[in-house]
Amino acid sequence: MILLTLQSINKSFVMNEVLRDVSLTLQAGSRMGLVGVNGSGKSTLFRIISGDMAPDSGTVSLVKGTRVGVLTQDADIQSDLTIQQELERVFEPVREMERRLRTMEREMEAAHSDPDAFRQLSNAYERLTDRFEAAGGYEWPSRIQGVLAGLGFARGRETQPANLLSGGEKTRLCLARLLLTQPELLMLDEPTNHLDLASTQWLEETLKKYRGTVMVISHDRYFLNAVCDCMAELSMRRLTQYEGNYDRFAVQRQANLERQLKEYKLQQAEIARQEAIIARYRMYNREKSIKLAESREKRLEKLERVEKPVNEQKVRFNFKARRRTGDDVLMVKDLSKGFEGRTLFEGFGLHIRAGDRVAVIGPNGVGKSTLLNIIAGRLNPDRGQVIFGSNVDIGYYDQQQAQLHPDKDVLSELWDDFPRLEMDRIRGVLALFLLTGDDVYQKVGTLSGGERGRVALAKLMLRQDNLLLLDEPTNHLDMDSREVLEAALDDFDGTLLTVSHDRYFINKVADRVVEMTPEGVKEYLGNYDDYLEKKRQEQTGADEADRTGMTRTQMDREKRVLRLQKESAKALKQRHAKVEADIAATEDLIAELEGQMGLPEVYSNPAESARVAREHRAAGERLEQLYEEWEALSEAVSAL
């Protein structure tokens, strides 16, 4: 059944046309992802569908009685109610039924002496009880607790006034309220912006099982892959629908673009041929040839022209390191940090070598950004050491863009940091990041989040550092910009340490994942999918091994080899060589630590002895993982 139909929607703001002849059909039960560059009109289209804004022309048709729930990016809560009370309002009809049932119970108790009255009350009580049960009357308290836990609200916060929450927490609370309301059409604008990985995964599972229809605007490609079964893209004011998730959409979009470009070129060639024939006929200047020319001109005028496909502008940049580092780039030893009596992390250790791509993940508030600030020298640790190798130049991307100066214009923001560069070079760099013309004279403080992010990336590119510390680098970037960033980091010849919630990004750039939790820190070789697989193995045990007769190690290696064989030959050989180098370096480190264990100043000092033992144990575990990786890579390379 078709739930929603848009026909020829047009919308402009003064002279700025946003939507042109937009049509859409959405089946009931579908999960549609709506994508497009920043400013393409996605939120405007949401407002038109929800009835919050009228189109200039066109129609919006919804099945009668459809309840629409919308989550906006600027959700706000002003009431004095607590978190619990805000969510209980959703179930007010059910709670009213419960109050009526209690009243009827008292009336039935008083009516025992009147059989007729008791029978009437009893029948009414039974009917109301059935309605109460069907409406989830016994389930709503546990549903509230489940949604709060899933969206990252710690137990005990239910009594906190909702209007005292941060902006991100208010958005999460509005999302919780929508999920409990369960409208037939659920419209979510960037729902994962304020969620950590665990909450995002919970939301994915919730939306996949959602009984209604879902439309979601998101830049989270991993989320769109997990949730959506159809996609729609707004580009150049027009909308195109696609079947499948984000990955299928990306393939289909590229194929459509190539097909449209081929059709356009063929038609242009035919038009040029016809115009040349017409010109020859007119050159003869005879009555018959002029009639033939006019006849062909009329046919050309009636020809339906294929519109030239235009890719919207993309940022274009790359990262280069101005010099090479030594093999050891960064060593973090026994690092601890807390604020106001609350410990964020303690005993944190990390060893990064040249060429490593390390992603740090974990729940909000565990100290990931604090860790990067300590490594970047912007914060002092409570305890521990941060040791850099030789020739290390640090480039730091702050998700808050605190290093930018809001009162400077964009051109001065770059030129003041790189005064030896000519203006044309600075403007050329800004143009790569889609900041052209008068845009370069805007104050940094007036820019959007995406524009500020592009300015910060432009400065980072010009620095040519060999160790990049990136804190949520894909925040505020549209999908095309994220893909360009991933490609730039893939070609980067330096070392990378990033904090990110963007799982698609982690899959593309990371070869090691460091998980920070309140319980401690654990490392996993590979990208985000490899991390998930290891986590599943840790949680589910060896059930599959019993069914297949294979050992867990054999299964792990087989799965890894199959996944690796999908990579390009060049990438496989590069990873194979890198893992071999890492094995040699780790073996050297183990030998060095074993040598330290025999030193009197170490074994006679309990604290130092414990530290060396911890590092030795961690190095041994890493060596074991590297050997597993090397075996799988060797098998994949030999199959080429």
KEROLUM-230868 format. One record per residue: z, y negated, x of N, C-alpha, C, O in turn. Coordinates in steps of 0.1 Angstrom, whole numbers, plus 5000, padded with zeros to 4 digits. Layout:
BEGIN
ZYXZYXZYXZYX ...
# end
This chain:
BEGIN
500050125008500050005000500049875009500749875019 499249785005499149655013500349565008500449534996 501149525017502349445014502049295015502449215007 501249255025500949115028499449095031498849175038 498948995025497548955028497448805030497948725022 496848765041496448625044494948615043494248695048 494548505036493048485035492748335039493148245033 491948325050491348195054492448085056492247985050 493548115063494548025065494147915075493647955086 494247795072493947685082495247595082495847565072 495547545094496647455096496447365108496047405119 496647235105496547135116497747045115498347025105 498146985127499146885128498446755133498146745145 498246655124497446535127496046585132495346635124 495746555145494446595150494446725157493446775162 495546795158495646915165495547035156496447075148 494347105157494147225149494847345155494647375167 495747415147496547525152495947655148495847755156 495647665135495147795129493847765122493647665114 492847845124491447835118491047965112490848065119 490847955099490348075092491048205095490348305098 492348205095493148315099493348405087493848365076 492948535088493148635078493848755084493648785095 494648825075495448935080495849025069496048975057 495849155071496349255061497449335068497249395079 498549345061499649425066500149535056500449505045 500049655061500449765052501949785052502649755061 502449825040503949845039504349955049503650055050 505449935055505950025065505450015079505950085088 504549915081503949895094504949815103505849755098 504749825116505549745126504449665134503849725143 504249545131503249465137503849375148504749295145 503149375159503549275170502549165170501349185169 503049035170502148915170502348855184503348815188 501148845191501148795205500148675206499348655198 500348605217499448495220500148405230501348405232 499448315237500048235247500948135240500848115228 501848075248502747975242501947855236501047805242 502347825224501647715217500447755209499747675204 500247885208499047935201499247935186498247955178 500447915181500647905166501348015160501348035148 502048105168502648225163503848185153503948235142 504748095158505848055150505347975137505947995127 504347905138503747835127503247935117503447915105 502548035121502148145112503248215105503248235093 504348235112505548295106506148205095506448255085 506148075098506747985088505847975075506347965064 504547995077503647995066503848115057503848115045 503948235064504148365057505448355049505548405038 506548305055507848305049507948205038508948205031 506948115037507048005027507747885031507947795023 508147875044508847755049507847645052508247525053 506547675052505547575055504347605047503947725046 503647505042502447535034501147525043501147435052 500247605042498947595049498147475044498347435032 497247425052496347325047495347375037494947315027 494947505039494147575029494247725032494847765042 493847805022493947955023495147995015495847915009 495248135014496248185005497148295012496648365021 498348305008499348405013499748485001500248434991 499448615001499748704990500748814994500448895003 501948814987502948914990503148994977503148944966 503449124979503749204967504949144960505949104966 504849144947505949074939507249144941507349264941 508349054943509649104944510049134959511149184962 509049114968509349144983510349034988510148914987 511449084993512348995000511948985015511649085022 511948855019511548825033512748775041513348685037 512948835052514048795061513448745074512648815080 513848625079513248565091514348535101515348475098 514048575114514948535125514148435133513048475138 514648315134513948215142514648205156515648255158 513948125165514448115179515648015179516448015189 515747925169516847825169517847855158518347765151 518147985156519048025145520447955148520847945160 521047905137522347835139523247865128522847905117 524547865131525547895121526547785121527147755132 526847715110527747605110529047625102529947545102 529047745095530247765086531547795094531447815106 532647785088533947805094534347955093535547985097 533548045088533848185087533948255100533248205110 534648365100534648445113533348535113532648535104 533148595125532048685126532048795115531048815109 533248855113533348955103533048905089532248965081 533548785086533348725072531848695070531348705059 531148645081529748615080528948735076528048725067 529348845082528548975079528949035065528149095059 530249015062530749065049530048995037529949055026 529548875039528848805028527648875024527248865012 527048955033525849035029526149135018525349165010 527349185019527749295009528649234998529349314992 528549104995529349054984529049124971530049144963 527849154967527649224954528349364954528949404944 528349434965529049564966530549544966531249624959 531049444972532449414972532949374958534049404954 532049304951532349264937532449394929533349404920 531549484931531649614923532949684927533549744918 533349684939534549754943535749684936536649754932 535749554936536849484929536849524914537949534908 535649534908535649564894536149714892536749734882 535849804901536249934900537849944900538450014892 538449864909539849864910540449814897541549864892 539849714891540349654878540249764867541149774859 539049834867538849934857539850044858540250104848 540250084870541250184872542550144866543250234860 542950014868544149974861544049974846545050004839 542849934841542649934827542750074821543250104810 542150174828542150314824543550364824543950444815 544350324833545750374834546550324822547450394816 546250194818546950144806546450194793547150184783 545150254793544550294780544750444777544050494769 545650514785545850654782546250694768545950794763 546950604761547350624748546250604737546450644726 545150554741544050534732542850604737542050564746 542550724732541550814737540150754737539350764746 539850674726538450614725538250514735537250514742 539250424737539150324747539050384761538350334770 539850484763539850554776538550614779538050604790 537950674769536550744771535550634774534750664783 535550524767534550414770534750364784533750344792 536050344788536250294801535850394812535350354822 536150524809535750624818534250634821533850654832 533450624810532050634811531550514819530650524828 532050394816531650274823532050284838531250244847 533150334840533650354854532750454862532450424874 532350554855531450654862530050594865529550614876 529550514856528250454858528350354870527450344878 529450274870529650174881529850244894529350194904 530550354894530750434906529450474912529250474924 528550524904527250574908526450454915525850474925 526450334908525850224914526450174927525750144936 527750184928528550154940528150244951527950194963 528050374949527650464959526250444964525950454976 525350424954523950404957523750284966522750274974 524550184964524450054971525150064985525249964992 525650184989526350195001527750145002528250095012 528450154990529750094989530750154999531750085002 530650285003531550345012531150325026531950355035 529950275029529450275042529450135049529350125061 529550025041529249895046530249855058529749785067 531549885057532349855069531849915082531849845092 531550045081531050105094529650055098529350045110 528850015088527549955092527749825099527049795109 528649745095528949615102529449645116528949575125 530349735118530849765131529749825140529649795152 528849905134527749965142526749855147526249865158 526449765138525449655142526149565152525449525162 527349535150528049445160528049515174527849445184 528449645174528449715187527049725193526949705205 526049755185524749765190524149645196523349645205 524549525190524049395195524949335205524849215209 525949405210526649365222527949285219528449215228 528449285207529649215204530849305206530949415200 531649275216532849355219533749375208533949275200 534449495207535449515196536549415198536949385209 537049355187538149265188537649115186538449025184 536249095186535748965185535448925170535048815167 535649025161535349005147536048885141535548825132 537248855146538048745140537748605146538348505143 536748605156536448475162535548395153534648445146 535848265152535048175143533548175148533248155159 532648195138531248215142530648085147529748085155 531147965143530547845147530947805162530447705167 531847885168532247865182531447955191531547945204 530548035186529648115195528648035202528347925198 528148085213527048025221525848035212525748105203 524747955217523547965209522948105209522448145198 522948175220522448315220523248405212522648495205 524548385211525348475203525148445188525148535180 524948315185524648285171523348355166523148405155 522348355175521048425172521248575170520748635161 522148635179522448775177523148805164522848905157 524048705160524748725147523748715135523948785126 522848615136521848605126520948735125520648775114 520648795136519948915137520749025130520149105122 522049035133522849135127522949125112522849225105 522948995107523048975093521749015086521749075075 520548995093519249035087519149185087518749235076 519649255097519449395097520349465086520049565081 521549395083522349455073521749415059521949495050 521049305058520449265045519349365041519049395030 518549405052517449505050516349445040516149515030 515749335043514649285035513449375036513349445046 512649375026511349455026510449415038509749495043 510449285040509649235052510549165061511149055058 510649215073511549165084510749095094509949165100 510948965096510148885105511048835117511948765114 510748875129511648845140510848765151509848815156 511348645154510748565165511548575177512648525178 510948645187511648675200513048735199513948665203 513148845192514548905190515248945202516448955202 514548975213515249035225515648925235516148955246 515348795232515648695241517048685246517348655258 518048715238519448705241520148845242521348855241 519348955243519949085244519849145258518849115265 520849225262520749295274520049425272519549445260 519849505282519049625281519549725270518749775262 520849745270521449835261521249795246520849875238 521449665244521249615230519749615226519449635215 518849585236517449595233517049735229516249755220 517549835237517149975233517750015220517050085212 518949965216519549995203518649935192518349995182 518149805194517349745185516049815183515549825172 515449865194514149935193514350065184513550085175 515450135186515650255178515950215164515450285154 516650105161516850065147515650025140515450065129 514749955147513449905141512550025138511750025129 512550125147511650235145512050315133511250375126 513350315129513850385117513950295105514350335094 513550165107513750065096512950105084511750145085 513450095072512750145060511750045055510850085047 511849915059510849815054509749805064509449885072 509149685063507949645072508449535082509249455078 507949545094508449455105507249385110506249435114 507449245112506549165120507349105131508449045128 506949115144507749065155506848985165505849035169 507348865168506748785179507648825191508848805191 506948865202507748895214506848895226505648915226 507448855238506748865251507248985258506749015269 508149065252508649195258507649305255507649365245 506749335265505749425263506249575262505749655254 507349605269507949735267508549755253508349855247 509149645248509649645234508449675224508549755215 507349595226506249615217505649755218505149805208 505549805230505149945231505950045224505450135217 507350025224508250115218508250105203508450205196 508049985197508349965183507049955175507050015164 505949895180504849855172503849965170503550035180 503249975158502050065156500849985153499750045151 500849855153499649765152500049635158501149595159 498949565162499149435169498149325163497149365157 498549205165497649095161497848985172498948955176 496648925176496648825186496148695181495048695175 496848585183496348455181495748395194496448385204 494448365193493848315205492748215201491948245192 492748095207491747995203491747965188490747945182 492947965182493247925168492848035158492948025146 492248145163491848255155492748385157493448395167 492748475147493548595147492748715147491748725139 493048815156492348945156493449055155494449045162 493149155146494049265145493649385153492449405155 494649465157494349585165495249695160496349675156 494849815162495649935159496349975172495749965183 497550035170498250085182499249985188499449875183 499950025199500949945205500349845215499149825215 501249785223500749685232499649735242498649675244 499949855248499049905258497649935252496649905258 497649985240496350015233495649885230494449865232 496449785226495849655223495249595235494149535234 495949605247495349535259494049605263493149525267 493949735261492649795264491549755254490449725258 491949755241490949715231490549575233489349545231 491449485236491149345237490149325248489149245247 490349395260489449375271488049435267487049375271 488049545260486749605256486049515247484749495248 486749455237486149355228485549235235484449185232 486349185245485849065252484549095260483649015260 484549215266483349255273482149275264481049235267 482349335252481349355242480749225237479549205236 481749135234481348995228480548925239479548855236 480948935252480248855262478848915264477948835267 478749045263477449115265476549065253475349035255 477049065241476249025229475848875231474648845227 476748795235476448655237475348635247474348555245 475448705259474448685269473048735264472048675267 473048855257471748905252471148805242469948785243 471948745233471448655224470948525231469848475227 471648475240471248355248469948385255469048295256 469748505260468548535267467348535257466248485260 467648595245466548595235466248455230465048425228 467248375228467048235224466248155234465248085231 466548175247465748115258464348155258463348085260 464148295255462748345255461948285243460848245245 462648275231461948215220461648065222460548025218 462547995228462347855231461147835241460447735239 461047925250459947915260458647935253457647875256 458548035243457348065236457047945227455847905226 458047885221457847765212457247645220456347575216 457847635232457347525241455847545245455047445246 455447675247454047705251453147675239452047615241 453547715227452747695215452547545213451447495210 453547465215453447315213452547255224451947155222 452647315236451847265247450347275244449547195248 449947385236448547405232448047295223446947255223 449047235215448747125206447547155196446747065194 447547275191446547305181447247335168448447365168 446547325157447147335144447847475143448947485138 447047575146447647715145448847735154449847795149 448747685166449947705176451147625171452247665173 450847505165451947425161452647495149453947495148 451847555140452447625129453347745133454347775128 452747815144453547925149454847875155455847945154 454747765162455947715169457047675158458147705159 456547615147457447575136458047695129459247695126 457247795128457747925122458947985130459948025125 458747985143459748045152460947955152462148005153 460747815152461947725151462747745139464047745140 462147775127462947795115463747925116464847925112 463148025123463848155124465048135134466148195132 464848055144465948025153467047945146468247965149 466647855137467647775130468547865121469747835120 467947965115468648055106469448155114470348225108 469248175127469948275134471448255135471848145138 472248355132473648345132474048355147473948465153 474548245153474848245167476148315170477148305163 476048395181477248465186478048365194477548295203 479348345190480248245197480548305211480948415212 480448215221480848255234482248285235483148205232 482648415239484048445241484648365252484148355263 485848305249486448225259487848275262488648285252 488148305274489548345278490348215279489948125286 491548215272492348105274492848095288492948195295 493147975293493447955307494648035311495648045304 494548085323495648165329496048095342495348035349 497348115345497848065358497248165368496948275365 497048115380496548185391497248155404497248045409 497948255410498648225422498948355430498748465424 499448345442499848455450500948415459501148295462 501648515464502748485474502348545487501848655488 502548465498502348505511503548475520504248375518 503848565529505048535538504448475551503448525557 505048365556504548295568504848375581504248355591 505848465580506148545592506748675587507248685576 506748775596507348905593508848915597509248845606 509548995589510949025592511049145601510049215603 512249165606512549295612512649405601512449375589 512949525605512949635595514149615586514049645573 515349575591516449555582516449405577516449315585 516349385564516149255558517549205553517849085556 518249285546519449245540520449355539520149465535 521749325543522849425542523949355535524549255540 524349405523525549355516526649465517526449575514 527849425522528849515525530149475517530649365519 530649575509531949565503532149425496533249365497 531149385488531149255482531949255469531849345461 532849155467533649135455533648995451533548905459 533648975437533648845432534248845418533948935409 535048745415535648725402535848585399535848495408 536148555386536348415382537548415372537648495363 538448325375539648295366540348425363540748455351 540648505373541348635372540548745366541148855365 539248725363538448835358537448885369536748805374 537549005373536749065384535349095378535249175368 534249045384532949075380532449205386532049305379 532649215399532249345407533049345419533549245424 533249465425533949475437533449595445532949695439 533549595458533049695467531549715466531049825468 530749615462529349625461528649635474528949555483 527749735476527049755488525549765486525149825476 524749715494523249725493522549715506522949625514 521549795509520849785521519349775518518749865512 518749665521517349645518516549635531516849565540 515449705531514549705543513249635540512949615528 512449605550511249535548510349605539510049725540 509749535529508849585520509449645507508749685498 510849655507511449715495511249625483511149495484 511249685471511149615458512349665450512249765444 513349585449514649625443514849545430514849425431 515149615419515449545407516849575403517349695403 517649475400519049485396519149475381518649375375 519749575374519849575359521249595356522149625364 521649565343522949585338523249495327522449415324 524349525320524649445308524949295311525349265323 524949215301525249065303526749055307527549125302 526948965317528348945321528849025332530049025336 528049115337528449205348528349145362528949205371 527649035363527648965376526348965383526348945395 525248995377523949015384523448875390523148875401 523448775381523048645386524048585397523648525406 525348615395526348575405526048645418526148585429 525648775418525248845430524148775437524248755450 523048735430521948665436522448535442521948495453 523248465435523748335440524548345453524448265462 525348455454526048485466525148515478525248455489 524148595475523148635486522348505490522048495502 522048425480521248295483522148195490521648085494 523448215491524348125498524848005489525347905494 524648025476525047915466526447945461527147845456 527048065463528448095460529048165471528348235479 530348155473531048235483531648355476532248345465 531648475483532248595477533748585479534248515488 534548665471535948675473536248755485537248745492 535348855487535548945499534149015502533249025493 533949055514532749125518531849035526532148915529 530649095530529749025539528349035533527949135527 527548935536526048935534525448905547525548805553 524649005552524149005566522549005565522049105558 521848915570520448905570519948955584520548935594 518749025583518049065595517348955602517548835599 516548985612515848875620514648825612514048895605 514448695614513348615608513248615593512148615587 514448625586514448635572514448485566515348405569 513448455558513348335550513548365536512848445530 514548295529514848325516514248225506514348105507 513548285496513048205485513748245472513848365469 514348145465515248185454514648115441514347995441 514448205431514048155418515148165408515648275405 515648045404516848045395516348035380515547945377 516848125372516348125358516748005351516047965341 517747925355518147805349517347685355517447575350 516547705365515747605372516647485376516247375375 517847515381518747415385518247345397518747225400 517347405405516847335417515847225414515447155423 515347215401514447115398515246985394516346995390 514546875396515146745393514546685380513446645380 515346675370514846635357514246495356513346465348 514646405365514246265365512946245373512346135373 512546345381511346335389510146375380510246445371 508946315384507746365377507346495384507746525396 506446565378506046695384505446685397505746765406 504546585399503946565412504946545423504846605434 505846455421506946425431507846545433508346555444 508046625423508946745425508446835436509146885444 507046845437506546925447506346845460506646895471 505746725459505446655471506646615479506546615491 507746585473508946555480509446675489510046655499 509246795484509646915492508546945502508947015512 507346905500506246945510505446815513504346805510 506146715520505546585522504346585532503546495532 504146695540503046705549501746745542500646725548 501846795530500646835523499946715517500646615512 498646715516497946605510498046615495498246715489 497846495488497946495474497046595467497346665457 495746605472494746695466495246835467495046915457 495946875478496447005479497547035469497647135462 498446935467499546945457499046955443499447045435 498046875440497446875427496647005424496647055413 496047055435495347185434496247295431495947385423 497447295437498447405434498947395420499047495413 499247265416499747245402498647295392498947345381 497347275395496247315386496247465385495947515374 496647535396496747685395497747725384497647835378 498747645382499747665372499547595359500547565352 498347555357497847485344498547355342498747315330 498847285353499447145352498447055358498347035370 497646995349496446915354496546775348497346745339 495646685352495446555347496746475346497546475356 497046415335498246335333499546425332500646375333 499346555331500546645330501446625343502646645342 500746595354501546595367502446475367503246465376 502246375358503146255358504246265348505046175346 504346385341505446405331506746425339506746475350 507846375333509146405339509546555337509246615327 510046605347510446755347511346785335511246885329 512246685332513146705321512546715308513146765298 511346665306510646675293509746795291509246815281 509646875302508746995301509447105293510647115291 508547195288509047315281509647415291509447395303 510347515286510947615295509847685303510047715315 508747715297507647785304506947695314506647745325 506847565311506247475321507247455333506747445345 508547445331509447435342509447555350509547555363 509247675344509147795351507947795360508047845372 506847745355505647745364505747645375505247675386 506447535373506747435384507647505395507347495407 508647585391509547655400508747755408508947775420 507847825401506947925408506047865418505747915429 505547745414504647675423505347635436504747655447 506547585435507347555447507647685456507547675468 507947785449508247915456506947965463507048015474 505847945457504547995464504347915476503947965486 504547785476504247695487505247725499504847695510 506447775496507447795507507047905516507347905528 506348005511505848125519507048195525506948235537 508148215518509248295523508948445523508048495515 509748525531509448665532510448755524510348875523 511548685519512448755510512648675497513148565497 512148725486512148655473513348715465513448835463 514248615461515348655452514948585438514948465437 514648675428514148625416515148665404515448775402 515648555398516548575387515848555373515548445370 515548665366514848665354513548585355513448485347 512648615364511448535366510448535354509648445353 510548635345509548635334510048555322509248545312 511348515322511748435310510848315309510548245319 510548275297509748165293508248175297507448085293 507848285303506448305306505748385295506348475290 504548345292503748425282503248545289503448565301 502648635281502248765286501248765298501348835308 500248675296499248665306499848615319499448665330 500748515319501448465331502248575337502348585349 502948655329503748765334502848865342503248915352 501648895337500748985343500248935357500149005366 500048795357499648735369500748745380500548765391 501948715375503148725384503248865390503548885401 503148965381503249105386502149135396502449205406 500949085394499849115404500149045417499949095428 500748915416501048845428502148915436502048915448 503148965429504249035436503749165442504249215452 502749235435502249355440501549335453501549425462 500849225455500149195467501049125478500549105489 502249095474503149015483503549115495503849225493 503449065507503649145519505049125524505449175535 505949065516507349055520508249155512507849265509 509549115510510549195504511049125491511049005490 511449205481511749155468513049205463513349325463 513949115458515149155451515149075438515248955438 515149145427515049065414516049115404516449235403 516549025396517349055384516449035372515848935371 516349135363515449125352515849215341516449325343 515649165328515749245316514349295312514249375302 513349255318511949285314511649415320511249435332 511649525312511449655316510049685320509749755330 509049625314507649635317507449575331506749635340 508049465334508049395347508649485358508049505369 509749545355510449635365509549755368509449795379 508949805357508049925359506849885369506449965377 506449765368505249725376505649695391504849715400 506849635393507049585406508149655414508149645427 509049735408510149795415509849935420509150015414 510449955432510450095437511850145439512150265443 512850065435514250105434515050025424514849905423 515850085416516650025406518150035409518550145411 518849925409520249915411520949885398520749775392 521749975392522349955380523849905382524649975388 524149785377525449735378526149755364525649715354 527349815364528149835352529549795355529949785367 530349775345531849745347532449865355533549845362 531849985354532450095361532050105376532650175384 531050035380530550045394529050025395528449975386 528550065406527050045409526450175413527050265420 525250195408524450325412523050285414522450205407 522450355424521050325428520150445423520550555423 518950405419517950505415516550475422516150365421 515950575428514650555434513650545423513750615412 512550465424511550455415511650335406512450245408 510750325396510750215387511650235374512550325375 511450155364512350165352512250305345513250365341 511050355344510850485337511450595345512050685340 511450585359512050685367513650675365514250775364 514150555364515550535361515950595348516950665347 515150575338515450635324515450785325516350845319 514550835332514450985333515651045340516251145335 516150975351517351015357518551005348519451095348 518650895341519750875331519750985321520851045317 518551025316518451125306518951265311519651335305 518551285324518951415330520551415332521151515329 521051305335522551295337523251315324524351375323 522651275313523351285300523051415292523951455285 521951475294521551585286521851725293521851825286 522051725306522351855313521051935315519951875316 521252065316520152145320519552235309519152345311 519552185296519052265285517652305287517252425285 516752215291515352245293515152355304514252435302 515952355314515852455325516052595319515452685323 517052605310517252735304516052785296515752905296 515352695289514252735281512952765290512252865286 512752695300511552715308511652825319510752875324 512952845323513152935335512952865348513152935358 512652735348512552665360513852595363514652565354 514152575376515352505380515152355377513952305376 516252275376516152135373515352065384514551975382 515552105397514852045408513352065407512551975410 512952195403511552225402510952135390509852085392 511652125379511152045368510951895372509951835369 512051845379511951705383510751685392510051585390 510551775402509451755411508051765404507151685407 507951855394506751865387506451745379505251695378 507451695372507251575364506851455372505951375369 507551445384507251325393505851335398505151235399 505451455402504051475408503051435397502051365400 503251485385502251455374502151305372501051245370 503351235372503351085371502651015383501950925381 502951065395502351005407500851025407500150935412 500351135402498951165403498151065395496851055396 498750985385498050885378497850755386497050675381 498550745397498450625405497150635414496550745415 496750515419495550515427495850585441496950585445 494750635447494950705460495550605470496350645478 495050485470495550385480497050355478497850355488 497450345465498850315462499750435466500850425472 499250555464499950675467500250685482501350715487 499150665490499250675504500150565510500950595520 500150445504501050345509502450375506503350365515 502750435494504150475491504550585499505750595504 503650685502504050795511504450745525505450795530 503650655530503950605544505250525544506050535553 505550455533506750375532507950465531508950435538 507850565523509050665522509350735535510450755538 508250765542508450825555509250735565510150775572 508850605564509550505573510950485568511850475576 511250495555512550475550513450595554514650585557 512850715554513550835558514050825572515250845576 513150775581513450765595514550655597515450675605 514450545590515450445591516850485586517850455591 516850565575518050615569518750715578519950715580 517950805584518450895594519150825606520150865611 518450715610519050635621520350575617521250575625 520450525605521650465600522750565599523850535603 522450685594523450795593524050825607525250845609 523050835617523550865630524450755636525350785643 524050635633524850515637526250525631527250495638 526350555618527650555611528450665616529650655618 527850785619528550895625529150865638530250905642 528350785646528850735659530050645657531050655665 530050555647531150465644532450545641533550505644 532250655633533450735629534250775641535450805639 533550795652534250845664534950745672535650775682 534750615669535350505676536850485673537150495661 537750465683539150455680539450335671540350345662 538750225672538950105664538650135649539050065640 537850235647537450275633538450375627539050355617 538650495634539450595628540950565628541750625621 541350465636542750425636542950315626544150275623 541950265620542050155609541650215596540450235593 542550245587542250315574541250235566540350305560 541350105565540350025557538950035562537950055555 538850025576537550025582536950175582535750185580 537850265583537450405582536850445569535850515567 537550385558537150415544535750345542534950405535 535650225547534350155545533150235552532150255545 533350275564532250355571531950485564530850525563 533050545558532850675551532050645538531150725535 532350535531531550505519530150485523529250535516 529850405533528450375537527750505541526550525538 528450595548527850715552527550805540526450865540 528450815531528150885519526950835511526150905506 526950695509525850635502524450655509523450685503 524550655523523250675531522850825529521650845528 523750915529523451055527522751075513521851155512 523351015503522751025489521350965489520451025483 521250855495519850785496518850875503517750885499 519350935514518451025522517951145513516751185514 518851195505518551315497517451265486516551345484 517651145481516651095471515351075478514251105472 515351015490514150995497513351115500512151125499 514051225504513451355506512751405493511651455494 513451395482512851435469511551355466510551405462 511651225469510451135466509351175476508151175472 509651205488508651235498507951365495506751375496 508651465490508051595486507151575475506051625475 507551495465506651475453505351395457504251425453 505551295466504451215471503451305479502251285478 504051385488503251475496502351565488501151585491 502951615477502251705468501151635461499951685459 501451505456500451425449499251385459498151385455 499651355471498651305481497651425484496451415486 498251545486497451665490496551705479495551775481 496851655466495951695455494751595453493951625445 494751495461493651395460492351455464491351385463 
# end
